[in-house]
Amino acid sequence: MTQPLPFVKGHGTENDFVLLPDPAGRLTLAAAQVAAICDRRAGIGGDGILRVVRADADPVAADQAGQAQWFMDYRNSDGSIAEMCGNGLRVFARFLVDEGLAKPGEFVVATRGGPRTVRCPESGPVTVDMGEATFPEVGEVRVTVGQRSWPATAVLMPNPHAVSFIEDLGQAGDLLHAPLVDPPGAFPDGVNVEFVVDAGPGHLALRVHERGSGETRSCGTGVCAVVAAAMRAGRVPPGRCTVDVRGGRLEIETSGYDRVLMTGPAVLVARGQWLGGNDWESGRSAWDAAMEISGLGIGSV
């Protein structure tokens, strides 16, 4: 019999996620299960899943347990795994604080991209230290949509990004399919593609196609990569930069490429139980583990 699985739904600038509490690390997620949950017609719907697990309970994050109590296990909506998710990290931090699993203020979260410091007050925007932006040597990169082609800057944040500056965001097309990126071997693990326009002094606007999710309303690592690429091209100076995405606005602060701070909203909108038609063999144990944490209360609808 399928066991109900507790969840919370949240978003950061309309980049939306399903959070699954699994503090003891007992829940195994197959790619097909992730895709079923994220399906917007037959599932809960989301750009990805955030599994909430103690860092010392997951082998992937065990080496970060000395710095972080919690590990954000992020999956794209197609079930593939990404190194990091900036908007997801803000939502993850908001969940921890709202559920009493972390005190308001500054704390560290473990991710596949390494430990990340967040500053999450009792309410309001959340700030994330996104770490360092680097520029891999992958040759001359070009991005193509239809008959149009633009040069692109390769940026690791640590997710791979190809950033193209264009004249009008409509030139990116409908982004139902991934843009063509050359050379073919530049990004062996796939790449997020950002199309960017200048929106004024210290102000950019973008659209993004995320690997594993398609066009999303926002991409936190993408926004940071865009600001880094814009600084490198002399389009914006170090300091504060405002970036508009389809789902809202993010504020980026940097003194260079080694430390990029991102601030933006993080909103929890719903909670409930996933009953979907998969055999969740570990669903009950994940539920029990969640209930063991005082004040989690995730089972209520």
C-alpha positions as CSV (number, residue, x, y, z in Angstrom):
1,M,0.0,0.0,0.0
2,T,1.3,3.5,-0.9
3,Q,2.2,5.5,2.2
4,P,1.5,9.2,2.4
5,L,4.6,11.4,2.2
6,P,4.6,14.8,3.9
7,F,5.6,17.8,1.9
8,V,5.8,21.6,2.0
9,K,5.5,23.8,-1.2
10,G,7.5,27.0,-1.5
11,H,9.0,29.4,-4.0
12,G,11.7,32.0,-4.4
13,T,10.8,34.6,-7.0
14,E,8.4,32.0,-8.4
15,N,11.1,29.3,-8.8
16,D,9.0,26.7,-7.0
17,F,10.0,23.6,-5.0
18,V,8.5,20.7,-3.1
19,L,10.3,20.2,0.2
20,L,10.4,16.6,1.6
21,P,11.4,16.3,5.2
22,D,13.7,13.3,5.7
23,P,15.9,14.2,8.7
24,A,17.2,10.6,9.2
25,G,18.1,10.1,5.5
26,R,15.8,7.1,5.1
27,L,14.0,8.2,1.9
28,T,15.3,7.0,-1.5
29,L,14.2,9.2,-4.4
30,A,14.3,7.6,-7.9
31,A,14.3,10.0,-10.9
32,A,10.8,8.8,-11.9
33,Q,9.4,9.6,-8.5
34,V,10.9,13.1,-8.5
35,A,9.4,13.7,-12.0
36,A,6.0,12.4,-10.8
37,I,5.9,14.7,-7.8
38,C,7.0,17.7,-9.9
39,D,4.5,17.1,-12.7
40,R,2.3,20.2,-12.8
41,R,-0.8,18.2,-14.0
42,A,-0.6,14.8,-12.4
43,G,1.6,15.7,-9.4
44,I,2.2,18.5,-6.9
45,G,4.1,20.6,-9.4
46,G,7.5,22.3,-9.1
47,D,10.8,23.2,-10.7
48,G,12.5,20.8,-8.4
49,I,12.6,18.9,-5.0
50,L,14.4,19.9,-1.9
51,R,15.0,16.9,0.4
52,V,15.6,18.1,4.0
53,V,18.1,15.7,5.6
54,R,20.6,16.0,8.4
55,A,24.1,16.4,7.0
56,D,25.5,13.5,9.1
57,A,22.7,11.2,7.8
58,D,23.7,11.4,4.2
59,P,27.0,10.2,2.8
60,V,27.0,13.0,0.2
61,A,27.2,15.7,2.9
62,A,28.9,13.8,5.7
63,D,32.1,15.7,5.2
64,Q,30.2,19.0,5.8
65,A,28.5,17.8,9.0
66,G,31.1,19.7,11.1
67,Q,29.9,23.0,9.6
68,A,26.3,22.4,8.8
69,Q,23.5,20.5,10.6
70,W,21.3,20.3,7.5
71,F,21.9,19.1,3.9
72,M,19.8,20.5,0.9
73,D,19.5,17.5,-1.4
74,Y,18.3,19.2,-4.6
75,R,16.8,17.4,-7.6
76,N,15.7,19.0,-10.9
77,S,12.1,18.4,-12.0
78,D,13.2,15.6,-14.3
79,G,14.9,13.8,-11.5
80,S,18.5,14.8,-12.4
81,I,20.9,16.2,-9.8
82,A,22.3,19.7,-9.7
83,E,25.3,21.0,-7.7
84,M,23.3,23.9,-6.2
85,C,20.1,25.9,-6.3
86,G,20.2,29.5,-5.1
87,N,16.5,30.1,-4.9
88,G,16.0,26.7,-3.4
89,L,18.5,27.4,-0.7
90,R,16.6,30.5,0.4
91,V,13.4,28.5,0.5
92,F,15.2,25.7,2.4
93,A,16.5,28.2,5.0
94,R,13.0,29.7,5.4
95,F,11.6,26.2,6.0
96,L,14.2,25.4,8.7
97,V,13.6,28.7,10.5
98,D,9.8,28.5,10.3
99,E,9.7,24.9,11.6
100,G,12.1,25.7,14.4
101,L,14.9,23.5,13.0
102,A,17.3,26.5,12.9
103,K,17.4,29.7,14.8
104,P,16.8,33.0,12.9
105,G,20.0,34.6,11.9
106,E,23.1,33.2,10.2
107,F,23.8,29.5,9.8
108,V,25.4,27.1,7.3
109,V,23.6,24.6,4.9
110,A,25.4,21.7,3.3
111,T,24.9,21.4,-0.5
112,R,26.5,19.4,-3.3
113,G,28.4,22.5,-4.2
114,G,29.8,22.8,-0.7
115,P,28.7,24.6,2.5
116,R,26.8,27.8,2.0
117,T,26.1,30.5,4.7
118,V,22.6,31.9,4.8
119,R,21.1,34.8,6.8
120,C,17.5,34.1,7.4
121,P,15.5,36.4,9.8
122,E,12.2,35.5,11.4
123,S,10.5,37.0,8.4
124,G,11.3,38.8,5.2
125,P,14.0,38.3,2.5
126,V,16.8,35.8,2.9
127,T,20.5,36.3,2.0
128,V,22.7,33.6,0.7
129,D,26.5,33.6,0.3
130,M,26.7,31.9,-3.1
131,G,30.4,31.5,-3.0
132,E,32.8,32.1,-5.9
133,A,32.1,32.7,-9.6
134,T,34.7,31.1,-11.9
135,F,35.2,31.2,-15.6
136,P,36.2,27.8,-17.0
137,E,38.4,27.6,-20.1
138,V,36.0,25.9,-22.6
139,G,36.8,27.8,-25.8
140,E,34.6,30.2,-27.6
141,V,31.0,29.5,-26.6
142,R,28.0,30.4,-28.7
143,V,24.3,30.0,-28.0
144,T,21.7,29.6,-30.8
145,V,18.0,30.0,-30.8
146,G,16.3,29.4,-34.2
147,Q,18.3,31.5,-36.8
148,R,19.9,33.8,-34.2
149,S,23.3,33.1,-32.5
150,W,25.2,35.0,-29.8
151,P,28.5,34.7,-28.0
152,A,28.3,33.5,-24.5
153,T,30.4,33.6,-21.3
154,A,30.9,30.3,-19.4
155,V,30.5,30.7,-15.7
156,L,30.5,28.1,-12.9
157,M,28.4,29.1,-9.8
158,P,29.0,26.1,-9.2
159,N,26.3,25.0,-11.6
160,P,27.4,25.5,-15.2
161,H,26.0,28.6,-17.0
162,A,26.3,30.1,-20.5
163,V,25.4,33.8,-20.4
164,S,24.5,35.7,-23.5
165,F,23.8,39.4,-23.7
166,I,21.1,40.2,-26.2
167,E,19.1,43.3,-27.3
168,D,15.6,42.1,-26.4
169,L,14.5,39.2,-24.2
170,G,11.9,38.2,-26.8
171,Q,14.8,37.1,-29.1
172,A,15.2,34.1,-26.8
173,G,12.0,32.6,-28.2
174,D,9.7,30.4,-26.3
175,L,12.5,28.4,-24.6
176,L,10.4,25.3,-24.7
177,H,13.5,23.4,-25.8
178,A,17.1,23.9,-24.7
179,P,19.0,26.4,-26.8
180,L,21.9,25.0,-28.9
181,V,25.2,25.6,-27.2
182,D,28.6,25.2,-29.0
183,P,31.1,23.7,-28.8
184,P,29.2,20.5,-28.1
185,G,31.8,19.3,-25.5
186,A,32.0,22.5,-23.5
187,F,29.5,21.4,-20.9
188,P,29.5,17.6,-20.6
189,D,27.0,17.7,-17.6
190,G,24.6,20.1,-19.4
191,V,24.3,23.8,-18.9
192,N,21.8,26.5,-17.8
193,V,21.5,29.2,-20.5
194,E,20.8,32.9,-19.5
195,F,19.7,35.6,-22.0
196,V,20.4,39.1,-20.5
197,V,19.6,42.7,-21.3
198,D,20.7,45.9,-19.7
199,A,17.9,47.5,-17.8
200,G,19.7,50.6,-16.5
201,P,22.8,51.5,-14.4
202,G,23.5,48.5,-12.1
203,H,20.3,46.8,-13.3
204,L,19.9,43.7,-15.5
205,A,17.0,41.6,-16.7
206,L,17.1,38.0,-17.9
207,R,15.3,34.8,-19.0
208,V,16.7,31.4,-18.3
209,H,16.5,27.8,-19.6
210,E,17.6,25.5,-16.8
211,R,18.9,22.0,-17.6
212,G,16.5,19.4,-16.3
213,S,13.6,21.9,-15.8
214,G,13.2,24.1,-19.0
215,E,12.4,27.8,-18.7
216,T,11.9,28.7,-15.1
217,R,10.6,32.0,-13.6
218,S,13.9,32.5,-11.9
219,C,17.3,30.9,-11.3
220,G,19.4,32.0,-8.3
221,T,22.8,30.6,-9.5
222,G,21.9,32.0,-12.9
223,V,21.4,35.5,-11.6
224,C,24.7,35.3,-9.8
225,A,26.4,34.0,-12.9
226,V,24.9,36.8,-15.0
227,V,26.2,39.5,-12.6
228,A,29.7,37.9,-12.7
229,A,29.6,37.8,-16.5
230,A,28.4,41.4,-16.6
231,M,31.2,42.6,-14.3
232,R,33.8,40.8,-16.4
233,A,32.4,42.5,-19.6
234,G,32.4,45.9,-17.9
235,R,28.6,46.2,-18.0
236,V,28.2,46.6,-14.3
237,P,30.7,47.6,-11.6
238,P,31.4,45.6,-8.4
239,G,28.9,46.4,-5.6
240,R,25.2,46.2,-5.7
241,C,23.2,45.0,-8.8
242,T,19.5,44.5,-9.2
243,V,18.4,41.7,-11.5
244,D,14.8,41.3,-12.7
245,V,13.6,37.8,-13.5
246,R,10.2,36.7,-14.7
247,G,9.2,35.9,-11.2
248,G,10.4,39.0,-9.4
249,R,13.6,40.7,-8.4
250,L,16.8,39.7,-6.8
251,E,19.6,41.9,-5.3
252,I,23.2,40.8,-5.8
253,E,26.2,42.3,-3.9
254,T,29.8,41.5,-4.6
255,S,33.2,43.1,-4.3
256,G,34.6,40.7,-7.0
257,Y,34.2,37.2,-8.1
258,D,35.2,35.4,-4.9
259,R,32.1,36.1,-2.8
260,V,28.6,36.7,-4.4
261,L,25.8,37.5,-2.0
262,M,22.2,37.1,-3.2
263,T,19.1,38.5,-1.4
264,G,15.5,37.7,-2.3
265,P,12.1,36.4,-1.1
266,A,11.5,32.9,0.2
267,V,7.8,32.0,0.7
268,L,6.2,28.8,2.0
269,V,2.7,28.4,0.4
270,A,1.3,25.0,1.3
271,R,1.8,21.7,3.1
272,G,0.1,18.3,2.8
273,Q,0.6,14.7,1.9
274,W,1.8,13.1,-1.4
275,L,-0.4,10.2,-2.2
276,G,0.7,9.7,-5.8
277,G,0.7,6.3,-7.4
278,N,4.2,5.1,-6.8
279,D,5.3,2.5,-4.3
280,W,7.1,4.6,-1.7
281,E,8.8,1.8,0.1
282,S,10.5,4.2,2.5
283,G,7.6,6.7,2.8
284,R,6.5,5.5,6.3
285,S,9.9,5.6,7.8
286,A,10.5,9.1,6.4
287,W,7.2,10.1,8.0
288,D,8.2,8.6,11.3
289,A,11.6,10.3,11.2
290,A,9.9,13.7,10.5
291,M,7.6,13.2,13.5
292,E,10.5,12.6,15.8
293,I,11.6,16.2,15.5
294,S,9.8,18.3,18.0
295,G,7.7,21.0,16.4
296,L,8.1,19.9,12.8
297,G,4.4,19.3,12.5
298,I,4.7,18.5,8.9
299,G,1.9,16.0,8.8
300,S,-0.9,18.6,9.1
301,V,-2.8,19.6,6.0
